[in-house]
Amino acid sequence: MPAETTPAEPTPARWSHTASRVGLALSGGGAKGAYQAGVAACLAEYGVQPRIVCGASIGALNGAVLACGSSPADAAARLKAVWREVAADAGESMAAFPSEAAGPAGQPEATPAALRGLDGAIAGMSSPILAQTYLDDLVRRHVDLTALRGGPPLWASMYPVVFADYLPSWAWLIDVLRAPFTTEGSWVCVSQVASHQIHDVVLASAALPPVLPARSVSGVSYRDGGLFDNTPLGPIAADPDCDVAIVVHLRQGAVWDARAYPGLRVIEIRPTTPLAAPGATGWINGLLDFSPARVEWLIQRGYEDATAALGRIQAALQATHGLRRATAAATAEADLLDHDFPTP
């Protein structure tokens, strides 16, 4: 495990996530993460209280803010406020590459040409939100350590760096290109690491290359957790008290197989409208356009798509609760029979 653990600290009683059987997985996708703020608002309105939250990249940062809320509604309001703060600081200058807000379905590839374009695009931008110090300050102001420990357990995916000290200019590209061919990486329970490391773990998972540099945790450098697992469902599947997993994707065409988790009822919330135009330009915009109009559009899309999916979510929850009640009743009946007719 890449981070030090610390003994549990007393925390105030907060939302009743321990009674929940639902896990929430938040995928990565740069600026498209504003979509998840809209999803969170919708889930809160319908009383969905995640028992556990897992995030990759921007999903880890969103998850950290959500876990600090005093209730699902407060958590969703906090997350929307954070995104609107970032959008206000970014200004319209972030919309630097003209493209449609949405385009035909299809996944633009992170090709070497697109990656070089991303590197050049960042070099040509002067927005303060692309500075490492900006994100550091944002996380420290909005991720309260005591509140985080009192909320649902937060897990983040982590991806170790190679050659960071030897090829600083190209190390990020090597890490991106090798990611599909390696199983290196880990999930870290952010809520259980030492207090002085919590912010660094969140920032490490959100270290989108080449926008942000690798982040060191316990002497190991990490990059964007989405390079290891951009749909971090593993910790939810490992929790015996989770029956339902809500997975929030940031791409229509995310390649992922829910059948790999047969013990879970998986509810997927996917964009019904592409969140970025096709091609390299659309891919770059999707990662870097934090402009106010764009962020508001993404929040609204997330809210509407989650609303459309809530029928499936409620049906899954009702079916799960019904099965659990039936199992409990059958167990109680068996106990009574065993009491009345003990085995000789």
C-alpha positions in Angstrom: 0.0 0.0 0.0 1.5 3.3 -1.0 0.4 5.4 1.9 0.8 5.1 5.7 -2.2 4.1 7.7 -3.2 5.7 10.9 -5.4 4.6 13.8 -9.0 5.5 13.5 -9.8 8.9 14.9 -13.1 9.8 16.6 -15.4 11.5 14.2 -18.9 13.1 14.6 -22.0 11.2 13.5 -23.0 12.2 10.1 -25.1 10.9 7.2 -26.3 7.3 7.5 -24.1 5.8 4.8 -23.4 2.7 6.9 -27.1 1.6 6.5 -26.7 1.9 2.7 -26.0 -1.0 0.3 -25.0 1.2 -2.6 -21.5 2.0 -3.8 -20.7 5.0 -6.1 -17.9 4.8 -8.7 -16.7 8.0 -10.4 -14.6 7.7 -13.5 -12.0 10.2 -14.7 -12.1 12.6 -17.6 -10.7 16.1 -16.8 -13.1 19.0 -17.1 -15.9 16.6 -18.0 -16.0 15.8 -14.3 -18.5 18.6 -13.9 -21.0 16.1 -15.2 -20.7 14.2 -12.0 -21.7 17.2 -9.9 -25.1 17.1 -11.7 -25.4 13.3 -11.1 -24.7 13.8 -7.4 -27.4 16.5 -7.2 -29.9 14.1 -8.7 -28.9 11.2 -6.5 -29.2 13.4 -3.4 -32.7 14.5 -4.3 -33.8 10.9 -4.5 -32.2 10.0 -1.2 -29.4 7.8 -2.5 -26.7 7.6 0.2 -23.5 5.8 -1.0 -22.0 3.4 1.5 -18.6 3.7 -0.3 -17.3 6.2 -2.9 -14.5 5.2 -5.4 -12.9 7.6 -7.8 -10.3 7.8 -10.5 -8.5 11.0 -11.5 -11.1 13.8 -11.4 -13.5 11.3 -10.0 -11.2 10.9 -6.9 -11.3 14.7 -6.4 -15.1 14.8 -6.8 -15.4 11.9 -4.5 -13.3 13.6 -1.8 -15.5 16.7 -1.9 -18.7 14.5 -1.7 -17.3 12.5 1.2 -16.9 15.7 3.2 -20.6 16.7 3.0 -22.8 16.5 6.1 -25.5 14.9 4.0 -26.0 13.8 0.4 -27.7 17.2 -0.4 -24.9 19.1 1.3 -22.3 17.1 -0.5 -23.9 17.7 -3.9 -24.2 21.4 -3.2 -20.5 21.6 -2.2 -19.4 19.8 -5.3 -21.4 22.1 -7.6 -20.0 25.1 -5.7 -16.4 23.8 -6.3 -17.0 23.4 -10.0 -18.5 26.9 -10.3 -15.5 28.3 -8.4 -13.1 26.7 -10.8 -15.1 27.9 -13.8 -15.2 31.4 -12.6 -11.4 31.3 -12.0 -10.9 29.8 -15.5 -13.0 32.3 -17.3 -14.0 32.0 -21.0 -10.3 31.9 -21.9 -10.3 28.1 -21.2 -12.5 27.6 -24.3 -9.4 28.0 -26.4 -10.1 25.4 -29.1 -13.3 25.9 -31.0 -15.4 22.8 -31.3 -19.0 21.8 -30.7 -20.2 21.0 -27.2 -21.3 17.7 -28.4 -20.6 15.6 -31.5 -21.4 12.2 -33.0 -20.9 9.2 -30.7 -17.5 7.6 -30.7 -14.4 7.7 -28.6 -11.6 10.0 -29.8 -8.4 8.2 -29.3 -5.5 9.5 -27.2 -3.1 9.0 -30.1 0.5 10.3 -29.9 -0.5 13.2 -32.2 -3.3 14.1 -29.8 -1.0 13.8 -26.8 1.5 16.1 -28.5 -1.3 18.5 -29.2 -2.4 18.4 -25.6 1.2 19.2 -24.5 1.4 22.1 -26.9 -2.1 23.4 -25.9 -1.2 23.5 -22.3 2.1 25.4 -23.0 0.1 28.0 -24.8 -2.3 28.6 -22.0 -1.8 31.0 -19.1 -4.9 30.2 -17.0 -4.1 30.0 -13.3 -6.2 26.8 -12.8 -3.6 24.8 -14.8 -0.9 25.6 -12.1 -0.1 22.9 -9.6 -0.5 25.4 -6.8 -4.0 26.1 -7.8 -5.2 22.6 -7.4 -3.2 22.1 -4.2 -5.0 25.1 -2.7 -8.4 24.0 -4.0 -8.1 20.5 -2.4 -6.8 21.8 0.9 -9.7 24.3 1.2 -12.5 21.9 0.1 -11.4 18.6 1.5 -11.6 18.8 5.3 -9.8 15.9 6.9 -12.1 15.4 9.9 -15.2 15.6 7.7 -13.7 13.1 5.2 -13.1 10.6 7.9 -16.7 10.9 9.1 -18.2 10.3 5.6 -18.5 7.2 3.5 -15.1 5.5 2.9 -13.3 7.1 -0.1 -11.1 5.0 -2.4 -8.9 6.3 -5.2 -7.0 4.5 -8.0 -3.3 5.1 -8.1 -0.8 4.6 -11.0 3.0 4.4 -10.3 5.4 6.4 -12.4 8.5 5.0 -14.2 11.6 7.1 -15.2 10.3 10.2 -13.5 13.8 11.1 -12.4 15.6 10.1 -15.6 13.4 11.4 -18.3 11.4 14.2 -16.8 10.3 15.7 -20.1 9.0 12.4 -21.6 8.2 10.3 -18.5 4.5 11.3 -18.7 4.2 10.1 -22.3 5.9 6.8 -21.5 3.4 6.2 -18.6 0.4 7.0 -20.8 1.5 4.7 -23.6 2.4 1.8 -21.3 -0.8 2.0 -19.3 -2.9 -0.3 -21.5 -0.3 -3.0 -21.3 0.4 -3.1 -17.5 -1.6 -4.1 -14.4 0.5 -1.9 -12.2 -1.5 0.3 -9.8 -3.6 0.0 -6.7 -6.7 1.2 -4.9 -6.1 3.2 -1.8 -8.6 3.9 1.0 -8.1 7.6 1.3 -10.1 7.8 4.5 -7.6 5.5 6.3 -4.2 7.0 5.3 -2.3 9.3 7.6 -3.9 12.7 7.8 -0.8 14.5 6.4 -1.1 12.3 3.3 -4.8 12.5 2.5 -4.5 15.6 0.2 -1.5 14.1 -1.6 -3.3 10.9 -2.3 -6.2 12.7 -3.8 -3.9 14.9 -5.8 -1.9 11.9 -7.0 -5.0 10.2 -8.4 -6.0 13.5 -10.1 -2.5 14.2 -11.6 -3.6 14.3 -15.2 -0.5 14.2 -17.5 0.9 16.4 -18.8 -1.3 19.1 -17.2 0.0 18.2 -13.7 3.2 16.6 -12.6 3.5 13.3 -10.8 2.8 13.4 -7.0 4.9 11.6 -4.4 3.3 9.6 -1.7 5.5 7.8 0.8 8.5 8.1 -1.6 6.7 6.7 -4.6 5.6 8.9 -7.5 2.1 8.5 -9.0 0.1 9.9 -11.9 -3.5 10.0 -12.9 -5.3 7.0 -11.4 -7.4 6.6 -14.5 -4.3 5.2 -16.2 -4.6 2.2 -13.9 -8.4 1.9 -13.5 -10.7 4.5 -14.8 -13.8 2.7 -13.6 -12.7 1.9 -10.0 -15.3 -0.7 -9.0 -12.9 -3.1 -7.3 -13.3 -1.8 -3.7 -17.1 -1.8 -4.1 -17.2 -5.4 -5.4 -15.0 -6.4 -2.4 -17.4 -4.9 0.2 -19.7 -7.7 1.2 -22.3 -5.1 2.4 -22.7 -3.5 -1.1 -25.4 -5.0 -3.3 -25.7 -2.1 -5.8 -23.0 -0.1 -7.6 -23.8 3.1 -9.5 -21.1 3.8 -12.1 -20.8 7.3 -13.5 -19.0 7.3 -16.9 -17.8 10.5 -18.6 -17.8 8.9 -22.1 -20.6 7.3 -24.1 -18.3 4.6 -25.5 -16.4 3.7 -22.3 -15.3 0.1 -22.8 -16.2 -1.7 -19.6 -18.0 -5.0 -18.8 -20.4 -5.0 -15.8 -20.6 -8.8 -16.1 -17.1 -9.0 -14.6 -18.9 -8.3 -11.2 -21.6 -10.9 -11.0 -22.3 -10.3 -7.3 -23.3 -6.7 -7.9 -26.4 -5.0 -9.5 -24.5 -2.5 -11.6 -26.3 0.7 -12.7 -24.4 2.7 -15.3 -25.0 6.4 -15.8 -23.6 7.3 -19.2 -23.8 10.6 -21.1 -26.8 10.5 -23.6 -25.0 13.3 -25.5 -21.3 13.1 -26.2 -19.4 15.4 -23.7 -16.8 16.2 -26.3 -16.6 16.5 -30.0 -14.7 13.7 -31.9 -11.1 14.0 -32.9 -8.0 15.3 -31.1 -9.4 18.8 -30.7 -12.6 17.6 -29.1 -10.5 15.3 -26.8 -8.4 18.2 -25.7 -11.4 20.4 -25.1 -13.1 17.7 -23.1 -10.1 17.6 -20.7 -9.3 21.3 -20.5 -12.4 23.4 -21.1 -13.4 24.6 -17.6 -15.2 27.7 -19.0 -18.4 28.7 -17.1 -20.8 28.0 -19.9 -19.2 24.6 -20.4 -19.3 23.6 -16.7 -22.9 24.6 -16.4 -23.8 22.6 -19.5 -22.0 19.5 -18.1 -23.7 19.8 -14.7 -27.1 20.0 -16.3 -26.3 17.0 -18.6 -25.3 15.0 -15.6 -28.5 15.9 -13.7 -30.7 15.0 -16.6 -29.0 11.7 -17.5 -29.1 10.6 -13.8 -32.8 11.5 -13.6 -33.5 9.3 -16.7 -31.6 6.4 -15.0 -33.2 6.7 -11.6 -36.0 4.3 -12.6 -33.4 1.6 -13.1 -31.7 2.6 -9.9 -34.8 2.5 -7.8 -35.9 -0.9 -9.3 -32.5 -2.3 -8.5 -32.7 -1.0 -4.9 -36.2 -2.3 -4.4 -35.3 -5.7 -5.8 -32.2 -5.9 -3.5 -34.1 -4.8 -0.4 -36.9 -7.3 -1.2 -34.3 -10.2 -1.6 -32.6 -9.2 1.7 -35.9 -9.1 3.5 -36.9 -12.5 2.1 -33.5 -13.9 3.1 -33.8 -12.5 6.6 -37.3 -14.0 7.0 -36.2 -17.4 5.8 -33.3 -17.4 8.2 -35.5 -16.4 11.1 -38.0 -19.2 10.1 -35.1 -21.7 10.0 -33.9 -20.6 13.4 -37.4 -21.1 14.9 -37.6 -24.6 13.4 -34.2 -25.4 14.7 -35.3 -24.2 18.2 -38.6 -26.2 18.1 -37.1 -29.3 16.5 -33.4 -29.4 17.5 -31.1 -31.8 15.7 -30.5 -34.9 17.8 
